Amino acid sequence: MSLSTARSFLSEAGYGEQELDANSALMELDKGLRSGKLGEQCEAVVLFPKLFQKYPFPILINSAFLKLADIFRLGNNFLRLCVLKVTQQSEKHLEKILNVDEFVKRIFSVIHSNDPVARAITLRMLGSMASIIPERKSAHHSIRQSLDSHDNVEVEAAIFAAASFSAQSKDFAAGICNKISEMIQGLDTPVDLKLKLIPTLQHMHHDAGLASCSRQLLQQLLTSYPSTHMVIISLHTFTQLATSSLIHIPQQIQLLLRYLKEDPRRAVKRLSIQDLKLLAKKAPHLWSRENTQMLCECALSIPYNSLKLGMLSVLSTLSATIAIKQYFSSTAAPSRPTDLVRLAQESCYHSNLAVAAHGVTVLSNIAISCPEKEVLQLEQDTVLGVESLLVMCCQDDSPSAQATLKTALTSLVRLLRSRPHLSQPAVEVLLCQLHVARDPARVLMCHALAAIAMQMPVLGEGMLGDLMELYRVAGRSTSDRQQELLVSLATVVFVASQASLSGEVKTVIKQQLEDVANGWTVYRIARQASRMGCHELCSELYQSLRTRVASEHFYFWLNSLKEFSQAEQCLSRLQDRQYSAAMAAIAEALRAYQKGIASLTAASTPLSPLSFQCEFVKLRIATLQALSQLICTCNSLKTSPPPSPPPSPSAPAASCSAADASPHR
């Protein structure tokens, strides 16, 4: 059947345009699969993931995977490897296969091949399909059988498949656990194969008994094989098993802390820190005070900055959770020199900027989470630590310094959210450093000032003078950093102005944009003005940009944004109890919105239909129309109230009896 004939047939059957395009694309790839040239077949196979991404329809995916299964069954090993890669890349689409049995049947037929490489590729294919065939007994049997193979490639593929099926099937995990244990403990199993078998145990978490048996085996391995590679693999598998089973997390924390404290090998220490970070994110409520205290002692005594940095990273994660309250619940006030507080205070002024940033984070989290009367000193220490990092990082353009500054400013903003009385001096420090800092640091400080102004709007007015002075001298060039600084400064000005820009501020902003800003910077500033409610300014900016674009679609897009901004400006002038003015403003806004949606429709293209934007604006129009109708209804009720309901028959008798009972008669 030709492509045009198939398309007309499907069109008559009621298929939509997108389904027809998907079928046409599938037929084109099928033509490549049927080619006699190996290169064209491989090219067709590797294009299937893009087809699935563009047309994720179950019927197409089912048909495509059946075709791929035929290529897997009849092709050579290179084609099978290509099909395997496609299957692994399209794993999320496997559940859309309708004929699973037929698909598995075609794939599984290769497992009986005499070629061990073909069997290995088939095993990896089965492992990649484990999510849709977790209880397929024939696959389970083939995996067990291949684990005894004398070919290393096939054994490694069987290990991969065993790990995949163990993660999906409780029955398979329970059945294969003893086999894996025997192979790991067997004297005839090479060490490199044991290292590949051990990670399979992390999937033995389906019940408590299976998890306990796996933990016992891993504990024996740690004792019997003290080499670095074996300890690292076993410890990490230990951690992965604990995070899945949950019941063994406290024991795993103690085990990792013991290796961190006692094992002299730095590689083992690094692995312990990484796994402790994972457990701190996964279950911070299971960290006891003794665990946190041991970690603090290790961090205080360790001479290596890289390891100290890792431990402080774990502590910064814990300090933002319930673990910090558990640490201080059975001790005195946190302002006393506990090991955690002492470590954080020492780290705040460390020569390594990353260590200092984590020290500030820990100290600020302690001050936020423990609102006792004695935390005044901790608050001051945190602010001083941020100021010292601010001074050190302001003149440094390196990525590490900017990452440190961002971490410190984030901690400062979080502290000021819970301690508003510290906001005024912190803002003064930031504005002072803003004059002398380099451009990348200025951008980060502007973000911090905007966040503080959002939390404390009363501080916004005091910032405007310094900000406008900086804005006048900010854009000396058209470099990317200068353009980014213009956007950041404008954002802080919009936040500080609270949607009421003065004429002087507008003049300064527009003059600076005309002098040094490029079109993209003007658009970003206009977008920020829209977000902050400065609709009059952003309408003017959008209007100035309309003639600076190279496409009519962009012209209509900017014109629609201008109309929407004018509509929102009409609504922003409304005040309470001015119903006639509200009706006029809503009517004017609706006219602007109708013009805007016409321009927005004209801005759409086949590749960018802007369907969400159009539907959103239609909902906004419907909302305004409903509000207008509501105001009309309320006004009509005021001028023409409905008649009062007729009195009930018992009402006169009740009134007479009440009159008779009056004491004035």
VOGU-3710 file (C-alpha; in Angstrom, 3 decimals, decimal comma):
1> mslstarsfl> 0,000/0,000/0,000  1,415/3,392/-1,004  1,734/6,280/1,431  -1,007/8,363/-0,217  -3,393/5,399/-0,334  -2,851/4,615/3,338  -3,312/8,277/4,257  -6,627/8,542/2,375  -7,820/5,264/3,904  -7,044/6,429/7,456
11> seagygeqel> -8,614/9,818/6,780  -11,848/8,137/5,723  -11,693/6,038/8,903  -11,869/9,216/11,025  -8,246/9,684/12,083  -7,045/13,214/12,816  -4,272/15,095/11,083  -1,700/14,313/13,774  -2,455/10,584/13,651  -2,099/10,672/9,870
21> dansalmeld> 1,285/12,399/10,159  2,391/9,799/12,708  1,378/6,954/10,421  3,200/8,557/7,503  6,382/8,898/9,574  6,117/5,266/10,702  5,731/4,062/7,134  8,816/6,033/6,099  10,848/4,363/8,852  9,400/0,974/7,967
31> kglrsgklge> 10,667/1,476/4,430  14,152/1,935/5,868  13,806/-1,172/8,022  12,935/-3,256/4,973  15,971/-1,994/3,070  18,659/-4,484/2,189  21,439/-2,106/3,248  22,637/-2,345/6,821  23,330/1,405/7,077  19,794/2,371/6,087
41> qceavvlfpk> 18,352/-0,159/8,534  20,454/1,219/11,403  19,522/4,783/10,484  15,825/3,882/10,564  16,164/2,124/13,921  17,879/5,021/15,691  15,172/7,464/14,521  12,429/5,689/16,455  12,973/7,560/19,787  12,294/10,883/18,044
51> lfqkypfpil> 9,174/9,373/16,511  7,949/8,259/19,959  8,667/11,674/21,422  6,777/13,491/18,669  3,845/11,068/18,377  3,373/9,227/21,713  0,253/7,335/20,608  -0,211/3,755/21,911  -1,224/2,375/18,511  1,870/3,809/16,825
61> insaflklad> 4,194/2,726/19,650  2,752/-0,799/19,637  3,201/-1,140/15,877  6,699/0,363/15,993  7,948/-1,923/18,750  6,607/-4,981/16,933  8,583/-3,923/13,860  11,662/-3,422/16,023  11,136/-6,872/17,544  11,161/-8,369/14,053
71> ifrlgnnflr> 14,441/-6,584/13,298  15,828/-7,883/16,611  14,788/-11,435/15,776  16,025/-11,494/12,177  18,936/-9,036/12,159  22,551/-9,312/13,168  24,055/-8,385/16,530  24,727/-4,784/15,549  21,075/-4,250/14,656  20,093/-5,956/17,917
81> lcvlkvtqqs> 22,340/-3,564/19,801  20,668/-0,610/18,064  17,225/-1,938/19,013  18,434/-2,363/22,606  19,565/1,276/22,746  16,220/2,439/21,331  14,360/0,389/23,936  16,436/1,819/26,768  15,937/5,378/25,508  12,172/4,840/25,164
91> ekhlekilnv> 11,633/3,034/28,468  8,782/5,338/29,506  6,826/4,332/26,374  7,052/0,579/26,985  3,840/0,543/29,017  1,963/1,683/25,895  2,708/-1,578/24,071  -0,595/-3,369/23,581  0,601/-6,781/22,319  3,138/-7,458/25,053
101> defvkrifsv> 3,067/-11,236/24,602  3,789/-11,038/20,885  6,543/-8,481/21,456  8,224/-10,625/24,127  7,839/-13,766/22,019  9,776/-12,253/19,116  12,509/-10,936/21,407  12,779/-14,078/23,510  13,322/-16,341/20,506  16,933/-15,099/20,296
111> ihsndpvara> 17,751/-16,404/23,810  18,127/-19,902/22,312  20,845/-18,766/19,898  24,250/-20,440/19,924  25,915/-17,020/19,864  26,694/-15,865/23,454  26,780/-12,212/22,321  23,255/-12,520/20,898  22,098/-14,119/24,162  23,780/-11,308/26,123
121> itlrmlgsma> 22,005/-8,620/24,092  18,717/-10,481/24,570  19,251/-10,594/28,333  19,886/-6,863/28,418  16,794/-6,373/26,290  14,741/-8,403/28,783  16,216/-6,385/31,635  15,215/-3,144/29,915  11,666/-4,523/29,553  11,412/-5,657/33,186
131> siiperksah> 8,842/-2,970/34,012  6,241/-4,553/31,693  7,107/-8,256/32,237  8,158/-8,421/35,918  6,622/-11,872/36,534  7,521/-13,577/33,247  8,811/-16,985/34,466  10,583/-17,849/31,239  12,683/-14,693/31,558  13,437/-15,515/35,208
141> hsirqsldsh> 14,639/-18,998/34,241  16,842/-17,699/31,426  18,519/-15,196/33,738  19,289/-17,871/36,367  20,622/-20,157/33,681  22,835/-17,464/32,138  24,416/-16,643/35,502  26,174/-20,024/35,237  27,507/-19,318/31,744  31,242/-19,524/31,015
151> dnveveaaif> 31,087/-16,433/28,811  31,835/-13,222/30,719  29,753/-11,035/28,384  26,681/-13,205/28,938  27,219/-13,308/32,714  27,470/-9,512/32,913  24,276/-9,185/30,873  22,572/-11,682/33,214  23,673/-9,600/36,223  22,142/-6,496/34,620
161> aaasfsaqsk> 18,893/-8,343/33,934  18,852/-9,808/37,450  19,188/-6,339/38,969  16,388/-4,986/36,758  13,974/-7,832/37,550  14,854/-7,761/41,268  13,796/-4,134/41,426  10,415/-4,995/39,879  9,522/-8,491/41,123  9,387/-9,645/44,724
171> dfaagicnki> 9,255/-13,329/43,723  12,294/-13,062/41,480  14,251/-11,162/44,148  13,452/-13,817/46,752  14,429/-16,616/44,361  17,643/-15,095/43,038  18,993/-13,855/46,383  20,478/-17,217/47,388  22,009/-17,678/43,942  23,673/-14,256/44,102
181> semiqgldtp> 24,891/-14,961/47,640  26,476/-18,239/46,583  28,250/-16,576/43,660  29,553/-13,718/45,842  30,793/-16,085/48,545  32,132/-18,666/46,080  35,898/-18,988/45,914  35,828/-19,632/42,159  34,086/-16,301/41,412  36,558/-13,620/40,258
191> vdlklklipt> 36,780/-10,485/42,355  35,756/-8,187/39,487  32,611/-10,279/39,001  31,854/-10,061/42,710  32,106/-6,286/42,485  29,455/-6,367/39,752  27,219/-8,773/41,671  27,162/-6,820/44,952  25,028/-3,856/43,704  22,266/-6,328/42,853
201> lqhmhhdagl> 21,647/-6,733/46,589  20,339/-3,164/46,868  17,086/-4,343/45,271  16,428/-7,040/47,908  14,117/-4,776/49,921  10,673/-6,201/49,199  10,271/-7,621/52,719  12,090/-7,329/56,033  13,488/-10,884/55,989  15,023/-10,490/52,533
211> ascsrqllqq> 16,542/-7,134/53,487  18,011/-8,577/56,702  19,611/-11,487/54,837  21,146/-9,075/52,330  22,490/-6,896/55,141  24,088/-9,900/56,831  25,798/-10,856/53,587  27,073/-7,300/53,066  28,344/-7,193/56,637  30,286/-10,411/56,038
221> lltsypsthm> 31,770/-8,920/52,873  32,944/-5,822/54,752  34,694/-8,083/57,258  36,095/-10,613/54,794  37,210/-8,257/51,999  38,724/-5,064/53,456  40,076/-3,793/50,138  39,124/-0,241/49,159  37,000/-1,112/46,122  35,120/-3,850/47,953
231> viislhtftq> 34,419/-1,643/50,982  33,211/1,235/48,815  30,872/-0,947/46,746  29,549/-2,779/49,812  28,968/0,398/51,836  27,129/2,109/48,990  24,980/-0,979/48,391  24,327/-1,029/52,151  23,082/2,571/51,937  20,900/2,005/48,892
241> latsslihip> 19,322/-1,029/50,562  18,676/0,965/53,750  17,033/3,861/51,907  14,650/1,437/50,206  13,812/-0,726/53,232  13,701/2,290/55,652  13,867/0,118/58,781  17,674/-0,092/58,761  18,496/3,594/58,281  19,594/4,235/61,930
251> qqiqlllryl> 21,990/1,269/61,829  23,328/2,424/58,470  23,982/5,939/59,800  25,971/4,465/62,687  27,930/2,193/60,330  28,856/5,064/57,993  29,862/7,291/60,905  32,066/4,503/62,265  33,866/4,143/58,922  34,142/7,920/58,644
261> kedprravkr> 35,761/8,135/62,055  37,926/5,024/62,117  38,874/4,153/58,528  42,026/6,088/57,494  41,411/5,794/53,729  40,210/9,057/52,205  38,243/7,298/49,455  36,218/5,424/52,076  35,677/8,649/54,016  34,433/10,409/50,877
271> lsiqdlklla> 32,015/7,572/50,138  30,768/7,656/53,743  30,142/11,406/53,502  28,252/11,037/50,210  26,030/8,317/51,653  25,465/10,305/54,845  24,328/13,226/52,690  21,896/10,900/50,937  20,502/9,658/54,269  20,285/13,233/55,581
281> kkaphlwsre> 18,039/14,118/52,666  16,061/10,876/52,784  15,355/10,559/56,521  16,615/13,476/58,632  14,128/12,572/61,410  16,025/9,331/62,038  19,248/11,126/62,957  19,724/11,030/66,708  21,636/13,621/68,716  24,517/11,157/69,095
291> ntqmlcecal> 24,790/10,793/65,305  24,958/14,556/64,757  27,425/14,938/67,623  29,765/12,282/66,181  29,665/13,992/62,788  30,542/17,338/64,436  33,480/15,737/66,263  34,792/14,274/63,012  34,483/17,638/61,255  36,317/19,418/64,087
301> sipynslklg> 39,220/16,979/64,033  39,625/16,360/60,297  42,679/18,127/58,760  41,530/17,918/55,116  39,443/20,788/53,739  37,705/18,624/51,132  36,439/16,181/53,767  35,525/19,018/56,159  33,531/20,582/53,320  31,628/17,325/52,770
311> mlsvlstlsa> 30,785/16,967/56,467  29,619/20,571/56,657  27,447/19,924/53,611  25,769/17,063/55,494  25,337/19,278/58,568  23,869/22,115/56,506  21,315/19,675/55,121  20,482/18,402/58,609  20,321/21,885/60,118  17,437/22,802/57,818
321> tiaikqyfss> 15,315/19,879/59,089  13,839/18,496/62,303  17,236/16,987/63,163  18,468/20,345/64,485  15,625/20,482/67,028  16,414/16,916/68,111  20,048/17,920/68,591  19,201/20,793/70,923  16,186/19,214/72,613  18,236/17,492/75,326
331> taapsrptdl> 20,960/20,106/75,685  21,227/23,619/76,950  20,474/26,661/74,846  22,156/26,659/71,425  24,119/29,832/72,200  26,337/27,829/74,536  29,448/26,417/72,882  28,161/23,044/71,741  30,281/21,301/69,143  27,841/22,132/66,342
341> vrlaqescyh> 27,747/25,838/67,182  31,519/25,956/67,684  32,089/24,210/64,350  29,777/26,622/62,529  31,380/29,679/64,143  34,872/28,505/63,252  33,880/27,637/59,698  32,325/31,063/59,029  35,815/32,597/58,772  37,580/29,665/57,106
351> snlavaahgv> 40,059/30,361/54,317  38,109/28,019/52,024  35,108/29,994/50,770  32,885/26,922/50,309  33,550/25,823/53,906  32,730/29,347/55,114  29,474/29,351/53,130  28,347/26,080/54,707  29,319/27,427/58,132  27,083/30,458/57,599
361> tvlsniaisc> 24,266/28,182/56,409  24,488/25,987/59,516  24,654/29,002/61,821  21,648/30,687/60,212  19,613/27,482/60,334  20,381/27,135/64,051  19,295/30,727/64,681  16,086/30,207/62,663  15,081/26,835/64,085  15,803/27,506/67,768
371> pekevlqleq> 13,923/30,677/68,772  15,170/30,855/72,366  16,091/34,090/74,070  19,804/33,244/73,927  20,085/33,161/70,115  20,911/36,869/69,906  24,619/36,073/69,696  23,986/33,506/66,945  22,055/36,068/64,907  24,907/38,547/65,174
381> dtvlgvesll> 27,467/35,862/64,281  25,453/34,919/61,210  25,175/38,498/59,988  28,898/39,082/60,574  29,731/35,862/58,723  27,633/36,948/55,743  29,287/40,382/55,768  32,770/38,846/55,756  31,873/36,580/52,818  30,300/39,551/51,081
391> vmccqddsps> 33,507/41,552/51,360  35,662/38,637/50,155  33,468/37,630/47,210  32,488/41,066/45,907  35,784/41,575/44,095  36,126/37,983/42,856  34,581/36,956/39,527  35,383/33,255/39,820  32,471/30,784/39,722  33,375/29,385/43,159
401> aqatlktalt> 33,244/32,853/44,737  29,905/33,600/43,110  28,482/30,258/44,288  29,679/31,052/47,809  28,120/34,515/47,689  24,824/33,080/46,458  24,765/30,555/49,328  25,540/33,255/51,894  22,885/35,629/50,557  20,297/32,833/50,507
411> slvrllrsrp> 21,034/32,138/54,183  20,752/35,858/54,960  17,352/36,139/53,269  16,059/33,108/55,173  17,330/34,572/58,455  15,706/37,947/57,784  12,395/36,242/57,021  12,272/34,893/60,567  14,125/37,822/62,220  12,705/40,998/60,603
421> hlsqpavevl> 14,437/43,296/63,105  17,758/42,530/61,390  16,542/43,659/57,954  17,408/47,367/58,124  21,132/46,987/58,962  21,454/44,110/56,482  19,971/46,249/53,694  22,365/49,077/54,530  25,328/46,703/54,295  24,150/45,330/50,940
431> lcqlhvardp> 23,594/48,821/49,494  27,043/49,900/50,693  28,732/46,889/49,061  26,654/47,337/45,927  28,629/50,494/45,073  32,042/48,791/45,152  31,247/45,238/44,020  31,915/43,773/40,592  29,043/43,144/38,211  28,424/39,395/38,888
441> arvlmchala> 28,286/40,049/42,630  26,018/43,049/42,072  23,525/40,858/40,241  23,350/38,411/43,162  23,015/41,242/45,689  20,188/42,733/43,643  18,376/39,402/43,807  18,826/39,392/47,587  17,570/42,987/47,907  14,516/42,141/45,816
451> aiamqmpvlg> 13,735/39,159/48,053  14,134/41,296/51,191  11,915/44,033/49,743  9,252/41,432/48,959  9,354/40,250/52,578  9,544/43,782/54,078  7,887/46,261/51,684  8,443/49,090/54,162  12,183/48,952/53,390  11,633/49,489/49,665
461> egmlgdlmel> 11,291/53,244/49,777  14,634/53,624/51,566  16,407/51,664/48,832  15,223/53,758/45,897  17,754/56,592/46,235  20,815/54,323/46,171  19,311/52,113/43,499  18,569/54,979/41,126  22,058/56,392/41,661  23,513/53,010/40,746
471> yrvagrstsd> 21,167/52,667/37,794  22,407/55,950/36,291  25,994/54,696/36,182  25,375/50,952/35,740  25,209/50,548/31,994  28,530/51,870/30,777  28,818/49,225/28,060  26,770/46,670/26,152  28,526/43,634/27,619  26,457/40,697/28,813
481> rqqellvsla> 27,280/41,375/32,467  26,231/45,002/32,178  22,970/43,994/30,520  22,270/41,441/33,257  23,000/44,107/35,880  20,517/46,497/34,244  17,786/43,849/34,445  18,573/43,026/38,083  18,665/46,676/39,165  15,411/47,395/37,348
491> tvvfvasqas> 13,783/44,437/39,097  14,793/45,741/42,530  13,488/49,205/41,592  10,128/47,737/40,563  9,859/45,741/43,794  10,864/48,713/45,947  8,408/51,031/44,167  5,483/48,663/44,884  3,848/49,144/41,445  3,799/52,975/41,757
501> lsgevktvik> 6,709/54,314/39,726  7,303/58,036/39,873  7,895/60,076/36,730  11,549/60,597/37,614  12,160/56,869/37,999  10,499/56,136/34,655  12,588/58,800/32,954  15,858/57,436/34,336  15,008/53,850/33,346  13,925/54,733/29,817
511> qqledvangw> 16,919/57,012/29,258  19,344/54,304/30,338  17,621/51,730/28,145  17,836/54,015/25,133  21,554/54,623/25,685  23,103/51,197/26,316  20,481/48,448/26,458  19,881/46,026/23,610  16,432/44,869/22,571  16,528/41,652/24,558
521> tvyriarqas> 17,426/43,536/27,744  14,537/45,957/27,186  12,189/43,008/26,724  13,393/41,353/29,941  12,945/44,575/31,896  9,461/45,011/30,453  8,626/41,470/31,465  9,824/42,157/35,023  7,741/45,336/35,094  4,691/43,273/34,101
531> rmgchelcse> 5,373/40,813/36,905  5,655/43,608/39,495  2,521/45,443/38,391  4,206/48,411/36,658  1,926/48,088/33,622  2,222/51,639/32,316  5,999/51,432/31,919  5,982/47,949/30,405  3,323/49,059/27,899  5,618/51,859/26,739
541> lyqslrtrva> 8,587/49,478/26,537  6,651/46,919/24,498  5,518/49,666/22,158  9,088/50,855/21,639  10,205/47,299/20,831  7,602/46,606/18,153  9,590/48,278/15,386  12,895/46,665/16,387  12,030/43,045/15,551  12,709/41,199/12,326
551> sehfyfwlns> 9,480/39,211/12,026  5,835/40,129/11,853  5,065/37,319/14,312  7,300/39,004/16,871  5,657/42,321/16,051  2,200/40,940/16,770  3,487/39,203/19,919  4,847/42,476/21,318  1,717/44,326/20,231  -0,441/41,828/22,120
561> lkefsqaeqc> 1,683/42,266/25,250  1,307/46,034/24,933  -2,487/45,727/24,721  -2,600/43,355/27,700  -0,482/45,771/29,737  -2,805/48,637/28,887  -5,771/46,515/29,925  -4,199/45,698/33,279  -3,291/49,357/33,749  -6,971/50,243/33,389
571> lsrlqdrqys> -7,845/47,752/36,115  -5,033/48,847/38,446  -6,588/52,307/38,898  -9,793/50,935/40,450  -10,793/51,891/43,973  -13,397/50,573/46,386  -17,064/51,529/46,000  -16,617/53,296/42,654  -18,984/51,117/40,667  -19,500/53,380/37,682
581> aamaaiaeal> -15,735/53,878/37,307  -15,269/50,110/37,670  -17,725/49,461/34,841  -15,923/51,933/32,581  -12,494/50,507/33,462  -13,601/46,909/32,838  -15,132/47,889/29,501  -11,915/49,637/28,473  -9,843/46,657/29,631  -12,044/44,276/27,662
591> rayqkgiasl> -11,544/46,350/24,513  -7,779/46,217/25,011  -7,899/42,485/25,662  -9,895/41,885/22,477  -7,283/43,809/20,483  -4,540/41,884/22,250  -5,990/38,452/21,533  -6,378/39,380/17,874  -2,664/40,259/17,763  -1,813/37,123/19,729
601> taastplspl> -3,661/34,976/17,203  -1,767/36,681/14,399  1,522/35,965/16,215  0,949/32,216/16,266  2,702/29,932/13,804  2,359/26,201/13,027  5,513/25,513/15,032  4,457/27,843/17,853  0,642/27,939/17,975  0,515/29,823/21,331
611> sfqcefvklr> -2,552/27,803/22,276  -1,970/28,074/26,029  -1,517/31,846/25,859  -4,694/32,282/23,815  -6,746/30,106/26,147  -5,378/31,926/29,186  -6,353/35,328/27,760  -9,814/33,996/26,889  -10,264/32,919/30,513  -9,171/36,379/31,664
621> iatlqalsql> -11,714/37,975/29,319  -14,446/35,641/30,575  -13,554/36,551/34,169  -13,810/40,282/33,466  -17,111/39,803/31,667  -18,460/37,874/34,644  -17,324/40,627/37,019  -18,959/43,250/34,836  -22,202/41,299/34,841  -21,990/40,940/38,606
631> ictcnslkts> -21,602/44,705/39,096  -24,589/45,326/36,785  -26,658/42,847/38,750  -25,719/44,445/42,079  -26,581/47,911/40,761  -29,970/46,711/39,530  -30,669/45,187/42,945  -29,887/48,545/44,554  -32,144/50,543/42,263  -34,930/47,956/41,898
641> pppspppsps> -34,928/45,657/44,902  -37,118/42,562/44,686  -40,522/42,716/46,393  -40,688/41,595/49,987  -42,168/38,131/50,536  -45,889/37,953/51,575  -46,470/37,582/55,330  -47,189/34,126/56,648  -50,725/33,384/58,020  -49,484/33,157/61,597
651> apaascsaad> -47,795/36,545/61,527  -50,839/38,743/62,510  -51,762/36,536/65,453  -48,235/36,620/66,698  -48,112/40,412/66,426  -51,437/40,786/68,246  -50,350/38,568/71,089  -47,136/40,519/71,354  -49,093/43,797/71,498  -51,382/42,427/74,205
661> asphr> -48,375/41,498/76,261  -46,851/44,983/76,012  -46,519/46,709/79,429  -47,608/50,085/77,937  -51,210/49,020/77,343
//
